Amino acid sequence: MKKRIKIAVLSVLVLLLCCLNALPLQAASFSVSSNVKSVYVGDTFKVTITMTNMYAYFNASCSGPCSVVSGFPSDLDAMGETKSVTATYKATQEGTITIKVNGVGSDYDNPVDQNISKTLTIQAVKRNTSQGGGSGSSTTKPITDTRSKDNNLASLTIDQGVLTPSFKADITEYSVNLEKDVSTLLVQASANDSKASVSGTGEIKLNAGDNLIKITCTAENGNPKVYTIKAYVDEAPLVFLPYK
């Protein structure tokens, strides 16, 4: 009877581990961006909040020569996915417009409330309609943000085991199973764009069981893209059954 109970307990533990390994992983992130750096007085511009795998409630304020055309919602839930919301503002006169987003967010992988604080500045410039020469005929044009948006990795490799699935720039979640004596994993990655930066690589220390490794590729314009590797290091069995 005792052997049957031990076997049943072991089966339940194996089933739980399989279920946990099947859960999708997405690293949490929160960013605020606009597709322009300056705008003509009287024109509108858009600001976008993008969030991945977290819940957040926040408020956005517009200071300087601006007015709100349509605002953001007060909260956003992006469990296991990436969501974006957009607000529209209008430049009312020349000057510097500041958009501030403040709030509290919670990562679904690490459910601890964290303060959120993001700031954007947009320059409002006067549109000069004069077509003739002479004084006052010069025109200041809005500046479009020409910085690269490419935040893709060109490569992602590890020195032990095999990444599943095989690396592709648009796939951000990977897994690898390792032997129980593996204590470190060398992670290497390169950005697709030479102006982008990569962090989270190098020799990573591992523990027995599940390990979550996050590699971030940040585009020239500041927008990040997070790739994750779930590295599972084989554990010693929790229950030993005598074999007869």
N, C-alpha and C positions, 0 to 999 in steps of 0.2 A: 504493500500500500504506500509506504514512504517513497519507494522508487517512482511510483506513478505520479505522486505529488510533485517531486523534484523535476520530473520530465515535463509536467504541465507548466510549472513555473518557468522553466527554461524556454519553452515554446512561446509563452506570453512575452518574455523579454526579447526574444528574437523578432517576434511580430512587431513590437513597439519600435525596435531599432530600424526595421525595414520601413515602417510608416514615417519615422522621422527623417530617414534618408531620402524619402520620396518627396518631401516638402520643398517647394521652390524657394530659392533665395534671391533677394534683391537688396543691395545695400541702400541705406537711406540717404537722401540728399535733398537739399532745399536751395533753390537759386532764383534770383530776380534778374530779368534782362529786358532790354529794349533794342529794337532794330535800328534806332537812330541815336546819334550823339547830340544833334541839334535840330531845331525845328523853326519854321517861320512863325512870327507872331500871327495869331488867328487860326493857325492850323492845329490839327489834333495829332496825337501820337499814342502808341500803345505800349504798355508795360506788361510783361508776362511773368507769372510765378509758376515754376515747375517743381514738382515734388515727387519723390520716389519712396515707396514703402514706409510711410509714416503718416501719422495724424497730426494736424496742427490747427490751432486757431490763432488768428492774427488780425491786425488792422494796418491799413496803409494810409499814410498822410502825404499831402502834396503841399510843399511850401515854396514860396517865391511866386513869380508871375504865372500862375496856372489855375485852372479850375477843373473839377471832376465832371466828365461826361457820363461815364459809367464805371462804377467801382468794382472792387473785388468782393467775393463772398467773405463771411466772417470765419469760415473754417473749410478744411479740405481733408478728405480721407483717401489715401492712396495705398491701401494695404496690398502688398505684393505686385504693384504696378506703378507706372509713371503717369501722372496727371498734370495738366496745365490749365491755368485760368488767366484771363486777360482783362485788364482795365484800360479805359481810354481817358486821356487827359487833353486839355486844350491850353496852348500858350497864349496868354492874354496880353503880354507886353515883353519888351526886351529884358533879359536878365538870366540868372541861373535858377533853374527849376530843380528842386530836390525831392525825390520820392523816397520815403522811408517806410520799411515794412518791419514791424515788431510783433512778437507773439511768443507762443510756447508750442513746442513740437515734441512728439514722442516717437522714437524709432521702434517699429514693430519687433525687430530682433533684439532690442535692448530697451524695454519700456520704462525709461526714466525721462521725466520732463526736462527739456533743455530750452533755454532762451534762444529766440531767433531774432537777429537784427541784421537787416540788409539795407543798403543805401545806393541809390542811383542819382546821377546828376545829368540833366539835359540843358543845353544852352538854347535859349530863345533869341532869335535874331530878327531884325526888321527886314521886311521885304521892300525893296526899292523899286518902284514901278516906272521911274524915270528912264526914258530911252535915249535922252540927249546927253551931250558931254557937259563938261564944266563941273563946278562943285556940286556935291550931293548926288552925282550920277552913278557913283560906284554901288555895287550890289554885293551884299554879304550872303553867301549861299549856305544852306544847311549842310552839315557834314554827316554823311552816311557812314555808319560804322563798317569799315572795310576790313577789320580784323577777321582772321579766319575763324570759322565755326567748327572746323574739323576736330573732333575730340575722339576719333577712332584710334584703336591700336592697330599697328601693322603686324605685330607678332606678340605671342605670349607663350613662353616655354617654361618647363620645370625640369630639374635634373634627375628626378626619379618618378617612376610610375607613368601613366598615360592619361592625359586630359580627356574627359568625356563631357560633351562631344568634342570633335576636332575643332581647333580654333578657327573662328570666322569673326571678322570685325564687328558684325551686327549681333553676335551672340555674347551676352554679358555674364552668363552663369555656367560654371564648369564644376566638375567633381573629379577626384582621384582617390583610389584606394591604395594604401601603403602598408607594408609589413610592420609588425609590432616593434621591430628594433630601429625604425626610422625616427630620428629625433629632430632633424632639420630638413628644410626643403628650399632649394635655391630657385627663386622665381625671377625670370627675366622678361622684359617687355620693351617694345619700342613704339613710338608714336608714328602714325601715318603722316602727320604734318610736322615738319622740322621745327615749326614755331610753337608746337604744343609741348607740354611737360608731362612726365610720368612719375608717379610716386607709389610707394607700397611694395617695391620690388626688393630683391636682395635675399639674404639667407634668413629664412623664417623659422623660428623655433616652434616645434610641434609638441602637443600633448597627446596622450592616448585618447582615442575616440575622435569626436568631431572637432575640426579646426576651420575657422572661417578666415580666409585671406582676401583682403580688398586691395585692388590695384586701381588707381585713379588716373585717368588721362584728361588733362585740362587744356581746352582749346586756347588759342591766342586771345580770344575775346573773354576768357574767364569762365566759360561754361564747362562743368566737369562731367565726365562719364565714368561710372564705376563698374569695374569687372570683378567678379567674385569667384574664388576657387574654394570649394568645400573639400578639404583634405581629411579623409578618414584614416586614422592609424589603428590598425588591428589591436584589439584589447585582449588580455588574458581572459579565459572563460570565467564567468561569475559563479557557475555551479559545476562541480565535478561529480560525475556519476561513475560508480565502479562498473567495470566491464567484466562480465563472467561468460 
